[in-house]
Amino acid sequence: MKKRLLDKIRDRSLTVGVLGLGYVGLPLIAGFGEKKVKTIGYDINKEKVAMLKKGRSYITDISDAELKAVLPYFKPTTTVKDLNAADAILICVPTPLRKTKEPDIRFIMAALDIIKQLDYKGKLIVLESTTYPGTTEEILLPALEMSGKYKVGKDFFLSFSPERVDPGNKRYNIKNTTKVVGGVTKQCTQVSKELYEIAIESVHPVSSTRVAETVKLLENIYRSVNIGLINEMAQLCHRMDIDIWKVIEAASTKPYGFMPFYPGPGLGGHCIPLDPFYLSWKAKAYDFNTRFIELAGEVNGSMPYFVVDLLGEVLNKYKKSINGSTILIMGVAYKEDIDDTRESPAIDIIRLIEKKGGNVKYHDPYVEKLNVGSKVYSNISLTKVQLAKADIVLLITAHSNVDYKMLKDSKRPVLDTRNGMKKFRSKNIFTF
Ligand SMILES: NC(=O)c1ccc[n+]([C@@H]2O[C@H](COP(=O)([O-])OP(=O)(O)OC[C@H]3O[C@@H](n4cnc5c(N)ncnc54)[C@H](O)[C@@H]3O)[C@@H](O)[C@H]2O)c1
């Protein structure tokens, strides 16, 4: 089985199946397609699959042109049995958190049910979704070996390989970001490594699926904790009237031992706010309290409240209050130059402003509609008229294609939570 699969990998005659065609799955399709490897992409979302068939991408990192270029090798489908033709299946389904901050792995379970409907003899199955250490060997492995028919490493291959894609990052993409892989057995690791080497410049094998699972969590916890630290520094510096941005700029001149992280209005996206809690949940089973994760979650979670307090402070300088003011929010995506609003701090901030009686409008060149509870907000154009109507502008996400000079020239008070207006600092621009 191993030789057959390796031969197909080596002569590029294999077909790669991707289960879940989102921010993670679609770039993988593009990566293998670029190497002229056949791919089958299965998703339960009929609209997404219909768009892909027409060569229309819904992910900002994959252009329509890039998608069209790989379409000759790519079969988008909503039919499970089409995945039978795949030699490898990469699982890229969501892994959300429950409200109680417990892992919600129902999408992984659904993916597993799909794979069990296939004949997976001879196939490589790789879990790419971020999850707690042990998921691959405690959940996937027993389910796939359950019938007693197939043995891992012999009849089929099973690995974990964390996805490190950073949407909107112009420098690093799936091709030039090292891929970590850990298999259940050495054979599993070897076939996974060779598979990814087709599309990715460098692959780093590790000794087990649990190591690979923990790598991803460490990376995201590292970010969450450091962002938490700098957010706390920002709150303190504000109280002490010290410019945090200048502090970071100067500290960054140290060539070793310091890596800059920047404060902001709160964490967002599908990863950093959620993933760390996958580990803290699992740690409880080992009677271990992950204090850094909890503390970072607490500090980062307090940022929307801090921002709304600051908003009130700034309006106060103009003898106004949040209640009754029109607040124009700039940027509602969770980070710059992307259209993703999942877990965006803008949503919490809008909710808090609404509660205080503020009237919110937003401009975001990437986001046409934004749901906040039961209310749907629509993007407005950034015009002099709209700016004149605003009592204050609240910069939450600093997209690079926004006319910040126009903002400055409007002379409206601006509360800038990203230092996006650093070139235009003036007395009406406020920050942490
Ligand atoms: N978005 C990122 O930047 C990023 C980065 C690294 C890792 N991750 C991780 O990768 C995983 C996927 O994230 P994403 O951002 O691509 O999510 P996504 O929501 O963009 O895409 C997931 C896709 O899976 C599909 N899906 C759901 N259930 C399915 C099923 N049973 N069968 C087939 N398809 C199904 C959905 O319709 C959707 O298209 C998550 O675990 C996430 O934590 C995401």
The ligand as an SDF file (V2000), in Angstrom:
LIG
                    3D

 44 48  0  0  0  0  0  0  0  0999 V2000
   -8.6350   30.6530    8.4550 N   0  0  0  0  0  0  0  0  0  0  0  0
   -7.3880   30.5740    8.8670 C   0  0  0  0  0  0  0  0  0  0  0  0
   -6.6350   31.5220    8.7530 O   0  0  0  0  0  0  0  0  0  0  0  0
   -6.8340   29.3100    9.4660 C   0  0  0  0  0  0  0  0  0  0  0  0
   -5.4480   29.2050    9.6140 C   0  0  0  0  0  0  0  0  0  0  0  0
   -4.9230   28.0470   10.1490 C   0  0  0  0  0  0  0  0  0  0  0  0
   -5.7660   27.0260   10.5610 C   0  0  0  0  0  0  0  0  0  0  0  0
   -7.1160   27.1620   10.4340 N   0  0  0  0  0  0  0  0  0  0  0  0
   -7.9450   26.0270   10.8610 C   0  0  0  0  0  0  0  0  0  0  0  0
   -8.3600   25.3260    9.7050 O   0  0  0  0  0  0  0  0  0  0  0  0
   -9.6650   24.8010    9.8820 C   0  0  0  0  0  0  0  0  0  0  0  0
  -10.5890   25.3030    8.7830 C   0  0  0  0  0  0  0  0  0  0  0  0
  -10.6790   26.7140    8.8770 O   0  0  0  0  0  0  0  0  0  0  0  0
  -11.1850   27.6260    7.7010 P   0  0  0  0  0  0  0  0  0  0  0  0
  -10.8210   29.0180    8.0950 O   0  0  0  0  0  0  0  0  0  0  0  0
  -10.7400   27.1000    6.3800 O   0  0  0  0  0  0  0  0  0  0  0  0
  -12.7630   27.4320    7.8500 O   0  0  0  0  0  0  0  0  0  0  0  0
  -13.8750   27.8540    6.7730 P   0  0  0  0  0  0  0  0  0  0  0  0
  -15.1200   28.0340    7.5450 O   0  0  0  0  0  0  0  0  0  0  0  0
  -13.3630   28.9720    5.9180 O   0  0  0  0  0  0  0  0  0  0  0  0
  -13.9890   26.5800    5.8430 O   0  0  0  0  0  0  0  0  0  0  0  0
  -14.4660   25.3630    6.2900 C   0  0  0  0  0  0  0  0  0  0  0  0
  -15.2610   24.7270    5.1610 C   0  0  0  0  0  0  0  0  0  0  0  0
  -15.6550   23.4380    5.6050 O   0  0  0  0  0  0  0  0  0  0  0  0
  -16.9520   23.2030    5.0970 C   0  0  0  0  0  0  0  0  0  0  0  0
  -17.5590   22.1200    5.8410 N   0  0  0  0  0  0  0  0  0  0  0  0
  -18.1490   22.1130    7.0520 C   0  0  0  0  0  0  0  0  0  0  0  0
  -18.5720   20.9000    7.3720 N   0  0  0  0  0  0  0  0  0  0  0  0
  -18.2400   20.0820    6.3410 C   0  0  0  0  0  0  0  0  0  0  0  0
  -18.4190   18.7130    6.0760 C   0  0  0  0  0  0  0  0  0  0  0  0
  -19.0030   17.9050    6.9480 N   0  0  0  0  0  0  0  0  0  0  0  0
  -17.9820   18.2350    4.9100 N   0  0  0  0  0  0  0  0  0  0  0  0
  -17.3870   19.0480    4.0030 C   0  0  0  0  0  0  0  0  0  0  0  0
  -17.1880   20.3490    4.1930 N   0  0  0  0  0  0  0  0  0  0  0  0
  -17.6090   20.8670    5.3500 C   0  0  0  0  0  0  0  0  0  0  0  0
  -17.6470   24.5280    5.2180 C   0  0  0  0  0  0  0  0  0  0  0  0
  -18.7740   24.6080    4.3730 O   0  0  0  0  0  0  0  0  0  0  0  0
  -16.5250   25.4830    4.8090 C   0  0  0  0  0  0  0  0  0  0  0  0
  -16.5290   25.7410    3.4130 O   0  0  0  0  0  0  0  0  0  0  0  0
  -10.0850   25.2100   11.2880 C   0  0  0  0  0  0  0  0  0  0  0  0
   -9.7650   24.1990   12.1730 O   0  0  0  0  0  0  0  0  0  0  0  0
   -9.2110   26.4150   11.5650 C   0  0  0  0  0  0  0  0  0  0  0  0
   -9.0010   26.5990   12.9480 O   0  0  0  0  0  0  0  0  0  0  0  0
   -7.6580   28.2680    9.8680 C   0  0  0  0  0  0  0  0  0  0  0  0
  1  2  1  0
  2  3  2  0
  2  4  1  0
  4  5  1  0
  4 44  2  0
  5  6  2  0
  6  7  1  0
  7  8  2  0
  8  9  1  0
  8 44  1  0
  9 10  1  0
  9 42  1  0
 10 11  1  0
 11 12  1  0
 11 40  1  0
 12 13  1  0
 13 14  1  0
 14 15  2  0
 14 16  1  0
 14 17  1  0
 17 18  1  0
 18 19  2  0
 18 20  1  0
 18 21  1  0
 21 22  1  0
 22 23  1  0
 23 24  1  0
 23 38  1  0
 24 25  1  0
 25 26  1  0
 25 36  1  0
 26 27  1  0
 26 35  1  0
 27 28  2  0
 28 29  1  0
 29 30  1  0
 29 35  2  0
 30 31  1  0
 30 32  2  0
 32 33  1  0
 33 34  2  0
 34 35  1  0
 36 37  1  0
 36 38  1  0
 38 39  1  0
 40 41  1  0
 40 42  1  0
 42 43  1  0
M  CHG  2   8   1  16  -1
M  END
$$$$
